[in-house]
């Protein structure tokens, strides 16, 4: 791919035509034009911005300002395989026209990879935008990254593609990272309770699950030994009534036992007080021994008294005996009633112990169901933790496979790795003869290709610019030889801004030499005062400048022929 020309249907725009090898787009600086905003007088940076936009870039604030400048189309002609192809796009438009075929910008990004970069159909990474982001830089913070937020993985995969590494091997690290992101999302969902339920972790879930399963087993066992009785409440009420009756009969039995005991004692006392036969003779003898003879009348009266007393004692004994028999009969009947009621109550209690009320049985079943729900949730949560465990193992496997694949690709493309390293180091050390440079290829623990492009010493902007210059040239040379990217590179003057004149002179000489040696189109935007300083140190512009010279003088001297923004 070569850039043939850049222009616009707006007559004010200054068309630029390009050739092979080194192209110097010069701007005469007559006022302060260091700003990179849309009012840059000459418009050097605008060339890179326009190219990025035509090749599928986003509508940036600068593009929106450009839309106020003109409603006409901007265009660029690229040569691919010796055949010219024209890309057209209006500022702010979401459509792009390629060789008279108009399409949406998303479709164009895919088409540009196929038509301009030679991607096979179905190619995914790196995207055409990522390739053009390095070939036409608009960020100058790092040699490896085309955007500040670009990951090491993405920049490594892009350079790995230049080397000739297979897209499939480089994609494994992305797949592992995507898998890891899904794992983290699942872990967060489990932790937050979005997935699963009770328990802080897997061990805690298992402890709680064991407890719930024991509770459920006990409840199920209880239910298995019970029958539902719709008359449970009536039986319970009757059992309570029987208990009350038995309690009253026990109280009555206690009173009867006391009465029987009292009657027996009274009967015994009555027997002891009765007079036996011959008591009158004992009384007469007692009086004779005392020297007194009782008259017969007295003895007769005594006999009458004794007879009356015997009659009273006999009647009392008969009465007490009858009372005792009645009390004993009542006690026996009371004990029999207690026994009969107790047997009936025992039968009811056995029935109650082997049955359950319908509402109680229903509640017990509901408790079992609730436990089943909790157990199911815990099992689901444990399954989630086990899935996370499996994902940990799977992630490690994926990363190992990615790392092995990338290492194998580096071995297979060892010649390209060495050539890219050699070009980068030699260019840097040619510019800084007193400093060492290194380009290191490694595979990180996530299975991604990781690079380090570094010149020893401080991290000054001048050194950073040389690192970018050398790295981009090395990538384009190796990538074009491998057939993965075109030998096409655009550097805005910002790459060289922080370099001193000697370093700029070296970069221009090296760029001219290598672009000719490796058949590369290298387009550099530069102010004439910087070029003149480099010329005084040994650079010869020769045939390198393009025919159009831009200037920041007046309203019409710049690329757009007008001020805007």
C-alpha positions in Angstrom: 0.0 0.0 0.0 1.3 3.4 -0.9 -0.3 6.9 -0.5 -0.5 8.6 -3.8 -2.3 11.8 -2.9 -4.5 13.5 -0.4 -7.0 16.2 -1.3 -10.5 17.6 -1.1 -13.3 18.6 -3.4 -13.1 22.0 -1.7 -11.0 24.1 -4.0 -9.3 25.9 -1.0 -7.7 22.6 0.1 -4.1 22.2 -1.0 -3.7 18.8 -2.7 -0.6 16.8 -1.7 1.0 14.2 -4.0 3.5 11.6 -2.7 6.2 9.4 -4.0 8.1 6.3 -2.9 10.8 6.5 -0.2 11.1 9.5 2.1 8.5 12.2 1.7 9.1 15.5 3.5 5.9 17.6 3.9 7.3 21.0 4.7 5.7 24.0 6.4 7.2 27.5 6.6 6.8 28.6 10.1 6.3 32.4 10.3 4.4 32.6 13.6 3.9 30.5 16.7 2.4 27.2 15.3 3.4 24.8 18.0 -0.2 24.2 19.1 -1.8 21.0 18.0 -5.4 22.3 18.0 -7.5 22.9 15.0 -6.1 26.4 14.4 -2.6 25.1 13.6 -1.7 27.5 10.8 0.1 25.2 8.4 -1.8 22.0 9.1 1.0 19.4 9.3 -0.8 17.4 12.0 -4.0 17.7 10.1 -2.5 15.4 7.4 -2.2 12.5 9.9 -5.6 13.3 11.3 -7.3 13.3 7.9 -5.6 10.1 6.9 -6.7 8.3 10.1 -10.3 9.7 9.5 -10.4 8.5 5.9 -9.2 5.0 7.0 -12.1 4.6 9.4 -11.3 6.9 12.3 -13.9 8.2 14.7 -15.6 11.6 14.5 -13.4 13.6 17.0 -14.1 17.2 18.1 -11.5 18.2 15.5 -13.5 16.5 12.8 -16.6 18.2 14.0 -14.8 21.6 13.7 -13.6 20.6 10.2 -17.3 19.9 9.3 -17.8 23.7 9.8 -15.0 24.4 7.3 -16.5 22.5 4.4 -19.3 20.2 3.3 -17.2 18.8 0.5 -15.6 15.4 0.6 -12.0 14.7 1.6 -10.2 12.0 -0.3 -7.0 10.0 -0.5 -5.8 7.8 -3.3 -3.9 4.6 -2.2 -2.0 2.3 -4.5 -2.3 -1.4 -3.8 -0.5 -3.9 -6.0 0.0 -1.1 -8.6 -3.7 -0.3 -8.7 -5.1 3.0 -7.4 -8.0 3.1 -5.0 -9.8 6.2 -3.8 -11.3 6.7 -0.3 -13.8 9.5 0.2 -15.5 10.8 3.3 -17.2 14.0 4.4 -16.3 15.5 7.7 -18.7 14.2 10.4 -20.2 11.5 8.1 -20.8 7.9 9.2 -20.3 6.7 5.6 -17.2 6.1 3.5 -17.0 5.7 -0.2 -14.3 3.3 -1.6 -14.0 3.1 -5.3 -17.5 4.5 -5.8 -19.0 2.0 -3.3 -20.5 3.7 -0.3 -20.7 1.8 3.0 -21.0 2.5 6.8 -17.8 3.2 8.6 -18.0 -0.1 10.6 -18.1 -2.1 7.4 -15.3 0.1 5.9 -13.0 -0.7 8.8 -13.3 -4.4 7.9 -13.1 -3.7 4.2 -10.0 -1.5 4.7 -8.2 -4.4 6.4 -9.0 -6.6 3.5 -8.5 -4.1 0.6 -5.6 -2.0 1.9 -3.8 -4.3 4.4 -4.4 -7.6 2.8 -6.1 -9.2 5.7 -7.8 -12.6 4.9 -11.5 -12.7 5.3 -12.5 -13.6 8.9 -9.4 -11.9 10.3 -10.1 -10.3 13.7 -6.9 -9.2 15.5 -5.2 -6.8 15.2 -7.9 -4.6 13.6 -7.2 -2.3 10.7 -7.6 0.6 13.2 -4.9 -0.8 15.4 -2.5 -1.2 12.5 -3.2 2.3 11.1 -2.9 3.7 14.7 0.8 2.8 14.5 1.4 3.5 10.9 -0.1 7.0 11.2 0.5 8.0 14.8 -1.4 10.8 16.6 -0.1 9.8 20.1 3.6 10.0 21.1 3.7 8.8 24.7 5.2 5.3 24.1 6.8 3.4 21.3 4.7 0.3 22.1 1.3 1.9 22.6 -0.8 3.7 20.1 -3.2 4.9 22.8 -2.7 5.5 26.5 -5.3 2.8 27.4 -4.0 0.2 25.1 -3.1 -3.0 27.0 0.3 -4.6 26.9 -1.5 -7.7 25.5 -2.9 -5.7 22.6 0.3 -4.0 21.7 2.2 -7.3 22.0 -0.3 -9.1 19.7 0.0 -6.3 17.1 3.8 -6.6 17.0 3.5 -10.3 17.0 1.3 -10.1 13.9 4.0 -8.0 12.2 6.5 -10.8 12.9 4.3 -13.3 11.2 2.9 -15.1 14.3 -0.5 -16.7 13.6 -3.6 -14.9 14.6 -4.9 -18.1 16.3 -1.8 -18.3 18.6 -1.9 -14.6 19.5 -5.7 -14.8 20.2 -5.3 -17.4 22.9 -4.1 -14.8 25.4 -7.2 -12.6 24.6 -9.4 -15.7 25.0 -7.8 -16.4 28.4 -8.3 -12.8 29.5 -11.9 -12.9 28.4 -12.3 -16.1 30.3 -10.7 -14.5 33.3 -13.1 -11.5 33.1 -16.1 -13.9 33.0 -14.7 -15.7 36.0 -14.3 -12.4 37.9 -17.9 -11.4 37.0 -19.2 -14.8 38.2 -17.1 -14.5 41.4 -18.6 -11.1 42.1 -22.1 -12.3 41.4 -21.6 -15.2 43.8 -20.1 -12.9 46.5 -22.9 -10.3 46.1 -25.6 -13.1 46.2 -26.8 -12.3 42.7 -26.1 -16.0 42.0 -26.6 -18.6 44.8 -27.8 -17.8 48.3 -26.7 -18.4 51.8 -23.2 -18.9 53.1 -20.1 -16.7 52.9 -17.9 -19.2 51.1 -17.8 -22.8 50.0 -16.8 -24.2 53.4 -19.4 -22.2 55.2 -22.1 -23.4 52.8 -21.1 -27.0 53.4 -21.4 -26.6 57.2 -24.8 -25.0 56.9 -25.9 -27.5 54.3 -25.0 -30.4 56.7 -27.0 -28.8 59.5 -30.1 -28.2 57.3 -30.0 -31.8 56.0 -29.9 -33.1 59.5 -32.9 -31.0 60.5 -34.8 -32.2 57.4 -34.0 -35.8 58.1 -35.3 -35.6 61.7 -38.5 -33.9 60.6 -39.1 -36.4 57.7 -38.5 -39.3 60.2 -41.1 -37.8 62.6 -43.6 -37.4 59.8 -43.1 -41.0 58.7 -44.3 -42.3 62.1 -47.4 -40.1 62.4 -50.8 -40.4 60.9 -53.0 -37.4 60.3 -56.1 -37.4 62.6 -58.9 -35.0 61.8 -60.3 -35.8 65.4 -56.9 -35.0 67.0 -58.3 -31.9 68.7 -61.3 -33.8 70.1 -59.2 -36.6 71.4 -56.9 -34.1 73.0 -59.9 -32.4 74.6 -61.3 -35.7 75.9 -57.9 -36.7 77.3 -57.7 -33.5 79.1 -61.2 -34.0 80.6 -60.3 -37.6 81.7 -57.2 -36.2 83.4 -59.4 -33.7 85.3 -61.8 -36.5 86.3 -59.0 -38.7 87.4 -57.6 -35.8 89.5 -61.0 -35.3 91.2 -61.3 -39.1 91.8 -57.8 -39.1 93.3 -58.8 -36.4 95.7 -62.0 -38.3 96.6 -60.0 -41.5 97.1 -57.6 -39.7 99.4 -60.6 -38.5 101.5 -62.1 -42.0 101.5 -58.8 -43.6 102.7 -58.7 -41.1 105.5 -62.3 -41.9 106.5 -61.7 -45.7 106.4 -58.6 -45.2 108.6 -60.7 -43.0 111.1 -63.5 -45.6 111.2 -61.1 -48.4 111.9 -59.6 -46.4 114.8 -63.0 -45.6 116.2 -64.2 -49.2 115.9 -61.1 -50.3 117.9 -61.7 -47.7 120.6 -65.3 -48.8 120.9 -64.3 -52.4 121.4 -61.8 -51.5 124.1 -64.4 -49.5 126.0 -67.0 -52.4 126.2 -67.5 -54.4 129.6 -67.0 -58.1 129.6 -69.3 -60.7 131.5 -68.6 -61.0 135.3 -67.8 -57.4 135.8 -70.4 -57.1 138.6 -68.8 -59.9 140.6 -65.4 -58.1 140.3 -67.1 -54.9 141.6 -68.7 -56.7 144.6 -65.4 -58.4 145.5 -63.7 -55.1 145.3 -66.1 -53.6 147.8 -65.9 -56.6 150.2 -62.2 -56.4 150.3 -62.6 -52.7 151.2 -64.9 -53.9 154.1 -68.1 -52.7 152.5 -71.0 -54.9 151.5 -73.1 -53.5 148.6 -76.8 -54.0 148.9 -78.6 -56.1 146.3 -80.4 -53.0 145.1 -77.2 -51.3 144.3 -75.9 -54.4 142.6 -79.1 -54.6 140.6 -78.7 -51.0 139.4 -75.1 -51.6 138.5 -76.2 -54.6 136.4 -78.7 -52.3 134.7 -76.0 -49.7 133.9 -73.7 -52.4 132.6 -76.4 -53.7 130.4 -77.2 -50.3 129.0 -73.5 -49.6 128.4 -73.1 -52.9 126.6 -76.1 -52.1 124.5 -74.7 -48.6 123.6 -71.3 -50.1 122.8 -72.8 -52.8 120.7 -74.9 -50.4 118.7 -71.9 -48.1 118.2 -69.8 -51.0 117.0 -72.6 -52.0 114.6 -72.8 -48.4 113.3 -69.1 -48.0 112.9 -68.9 -51.3 111.1 -71.6 -50.4 108.7 -69.9 -47.0 108.0 -66.5 -48.7 107.5 -68.0 -51.1 105.0 -69.7 -48.3 103.1 -66.4 -46.3 103.0 -64.4 -49.3 101.9 -67.0 -50.0 99.2 -66.9 -46.4 98.0 -63.1 -46.5 98.0 -63.0 -49.6 96.0 -65.5 -48.2 93.5 -63.4 -45.0 93.3 -60.2 -46.9 92.7 -61.9 -48.9 90.0 -63.2 -45.7 88.4 -59.7 -44.2 88.5 -58.3 -47.4 86.9 -61.0 -47.4 84.2 -60.5 -43.7 83.4 -56.7 -44.0 83.4 -56.9 -46.9 81.0 -59.1 -44.9 78.7 -56.8 -41.9 79.0 -53.7 -44.0 78.3 -55.5 -45.3 75.1 -56.1 -41.8 74.0 -52.6 -40.7 74.7 -51.3 -43.6 72.7 -53.5 -42.5 69.9 -52.3 -38.9 70.2 -48.7 -40.0 70.3 -49.2 -41.9 67.0 -51.2 -39.2 65.2 -50.8 -35.6 64.4 -53.3 -32.8 63.9 -54.0 -31.9 60.2 -52.8 -28.3 60.7 -49.7 -29.4 62.6 -49.0 -32.0 59.9 -49.4 -29.4 57.1 -47.1 -27.0 58.9 -44.5 -29.8 59.3 -44.7 -30.5 55.6 -44.3 -26.8 54.9 -41.2 -26.8 57.1 -39.8 -29.6 55.1 -40.5 -27.7 51.8 -38.8 -24.6 53.2 -35.7 -26.7 54.2 -35.7 -28.2 50.7 -35.6 -24.7 49.2 -32.7 -23.6 51.4 -30.9 -26.9 50.7 -31.3 -26.4 47.0 -30.0 -22.8 47.2 -27.0 -23.9 49.1 -26.3 -26.7 46.6 -26.6 -24.2 43.8 -24.1 -21.9 45.6 -21.7 -24.7 46.2 -22.0 -25.6 42.5 -21.1 -22.0 41.7 -18.0 -22.2 44.0 -17.1 -25.5 42.3 -17.5 -23.8 38.9 -15.2 -21.1 40.1 -12.7 -23.7 41.2 -13.0 -25.4 37.8 -12.6 -22.1 36.1 -9.4 -21.4 38.1 -7.9 -24.7 36.7 -9.2 -23.9 33.2 -7.8 -20.4 33.3 -4.4 -21.7 34.3 -4.6 -24.3 31.5 -5.6 -21.6 29.0 -2.8 -19.3 30.0 -0.2 -22.1 29.8 -1.5 -23.0 26.3 -1.4 -19.3 25.3 2.2 -18.9 26.6 3.3 -22.2 24.9 1.7 -21.0 21.6 3.3 -17.6 21.7 6.7 -19.1 22.6 6.4 -21.5 19.7 5.5 -18.7 17.3 8.6 -16.7 18.5 10.7 -19.7 17.8 9.3 -20.2 14.3 9.7 -16.5 13.5 13.1 -16.2 15.2 14.6 -14.6 12.1 12.0 -11.8 12.1 12.5 -11.3 15.9 16.2 -11.0 15.5 15.9 -8.6 12.5 13.4 -6.3 14.3 15.7 -6.3 17.4 18.7 -5.6 15.3 17.1 -2.7 13.4 15.8 -1.1 16.5 19.1 -1.4 18.4 21.2 -0.3 15.5 19.1 2.7 14.7 19.0 3.8 18.4 22.7 3.3 18.9 23.5 5.1 15.6 21.6 8.2 16.9 22.9 7.8 20.5 26.4 6.5 20.1 27.0 6.7 23.8 23.9 4.8 24.9 22.8 1.2 24.7 19.4 0.2 23.4 17.4 -3.0 23.8 14.2 -4.6 22.3 13.1 -7.5 24.5 10.5 -10.1 23.6 9.0 -12.1 26.4 5.8 -14.0 27.3 4.1 -12.8 30.4 2.3 -15.0 33.0 -1.0 -14.4 31.2 0.3 -15.9 27.9 0.6 -12.6 26.1 3.6 -11.4 24.1 5.3 -8.6 26.0 7.8 -6.2 24.6 10.2 -3.7 26.0 11.8 -1.1 23.7 14.2 1.1 25.7 17.3 3.3 25.3 19.4 3.4 28.4 19.4 6.7 30.3 16.6 9.1 31.3 13.1 9.1 30.0 13.4 12.5 28.3 11.0 13.4 25.5 13.9 13.5 23.0 14.8 9.9 23.9 11.2 8.9 23.7 10.9 10.3 20.3 14.0 8.3 19.1 12.5 5.2 20.6 9.2 5.8 18.6 11.1 6.5 15.4 13.3 3.4 15.6 10.5 1.1 16.8 8.1 2.1 14.1 10.7 1.8 11.4 11.7 -1.7 12.7 8.1 -2.8 12.7 7.3 -1.5 9.2 10.4 -3.0 7.7 9.9 -6.5 9.3 6.1 -6.4 8.8 6.4 -5.5 5.1 9.0 -8.2 4.5 6.7 -10.7 6.2 3.8 -9.5 4.1 1.6 -8.7 7.1 1.5 -4.9 6.8 2.4 -2.5 4.0 5.7 -0.6 3.9 4.0 2.6 4.7 4.7 5.0 7.7 3.7 8.5 8.5 5.4 10.6 11.3 4.1 13.9 12.4 6.7 16.5 13.4 5.8 15.9 17.1 7.9 12.8 17.0 11.0 15.0 16.4 10.0 18.1 18.5 12.0 17.2 21.6 15.1 16.0 19.7 18.1 18.2 19.2 19.2 19.1 15.7 21.9 16.3 15.6 19.4 13.6 16.5 16.9 15.0 13.9 19.6 15.0 11.2 20.4 11.3 12.1 16.7 10.3 12.0 16.2 11.9 8.6 19.4 10.3 7.1 18.4 6.9 8.6 14.8 7.3 7.4 15.9 8.1 3.9 18.4 5.3 3.8 16.2 2.6 5.2 13.1 3.6 3.2 15.1 3.2 0.0 16.8 0.0 1.1 13.6 -1.7 2.1 11.3 0.0 -0.4 9.2 1.8 2.2 7.2 5.0 1.8 8.1 7.1 4.8 6.1 10.4 5.1 7.5 13.0 7.5 5.8 16.4 8.3 8.4 19.0 9.3 8.9 22.7 9.7 11.4 24.2 7.3 13.4 25.8 10.1 14.0 22.3 11.6 14.9 20.9 8.2 17.4 23.7 7.6 19.1 23.0 11.0 19.4 19.3 10.0 20.8 20.3 6.6 23.5 22.3 8.3 24.5 19.1 10.1 24.7 17.0 7.0 21.2 16.1 5.8 20.5 16.6 2.1 16.8 17.0 1.3 17.5 16.2 -2.4 14.3 14.9 -4.0 12.5 14.2 -0.8 10.1 17.1 -0.3 6.7 17.0 -1.9 5.8 19.8 -4.3 3.4 21.7 -2.0 4.9 23.8 0.7 2.5 24.8 3.5 2.8 28.0 5.5 1.1 29.4 8.6 1.1 32.9 7.1 -2.2 34.5 6.5 -5.6 32.9 6.1 -4.9 30.8 3.0 -1.3 29.6 3.5 -2.2 26.4 5.3 -3.4 23.0 4.2 -7.1 24.0 4.2 -6.6 27.4 2.7 -8.7 28.9 5.5 -8.9 29.2 9.2 -11.5 27.2 11.1 -12.4 26.0 14.5 
